Amino acid sequence: MDEDAFPSLPGNEATDSYAIRHDFAFNFFQKLSIFVTVTIVAGNDLKKLLQPALQQRQRTPTSKDGHRIPGWNHAVGHLPHLFGKGYKHFIILILPFVAARSPKKSTVDRVLMCWWAFTGLTHMILESYYLFSPEFYKDESAFYLSEVWKEYSKGDSRYAGRDSVIVTLEILAVVLVGPASLLAVYAIAKGKLYSYILQFAVSLIHLCGTAVYFITALLEGDDFAASPFYYYFYFVVINSFWIVIPTAICIRCWKKICAAFNNQGQKKVKSR
């Protein structure tokens, strides 16, 4: 929604307009928080409902050569619960900051800032831990980050097996995509000229990386999950967010870039 779409009120228009934007942003992010929280709770309930079947069919993740990974310790939680804990802190720390610091930005821009902050911190914190903790699956301290990776490895055991493709993708994510995602937050907040080009480029990298992630799994037999539940929920559903959202961002940025070039071309024609 564009800034001009907000109505102006009599009196102190600047103050009233800011109040309208602030209330709108607060209500929007409140509804977004409720939606995601309900989704996480539903995932928890589904896991409890399917727990007997999961215990029967679950197997310890194996390396790519088919051998069980030695020293494996199962996670004390499950992924919706573990992500829910991290999401709670993200909501408390990031969303109010975005809403308060960017009152003049459109709703779409503020949502994108939250997305880029979330994915950037995920790459730089969660995935950095994976790179520097090759034996996370042996951890018995119930450390949050190791528990996330132990649980996620039930959906893709290539992580526990240190598959070379996975490690390569994670290195690129930590070194390149993570910092670029946080730069996108800054670019949107400050209205930088390179904002749309940067978002398009990083989203395209996300799409390429996710495509490599899925294709290599298919080429290697696509048999890395402990059970069908972990395969479809962890491997397919969770990773699909990094297909759907980057695709939408690419389309939006492409339209914005094309519109900017068209406007520039029309100005040159008029100046002649």
Secondary structure, DSSP 8 states (H G I E B T S, - for coil): --GGGS---SSSHHHHHHHHHHHHHHHHHHHHHHHHHHHHHHHHHHHHHTHHHHHHH----B-TTS-B-TT----SS-HHHHHHHHHHHHHHHTHHHHHHH-TTS-HHHHHHHHHHHHHHHIIIIIHHHHHH-TTGGG--S--HHHHHHHHHTTT-TTTTTT-HHHHHHHHHIIIIIHHHHHHHHHHHHHT-TTHHHHHHHHHHHHHHHHHHHHHHHHHTTS---SSHHHIIIIIIIIHHHHHHHHHHHHHHHHHHHHHHHHHHHHHHHHH-
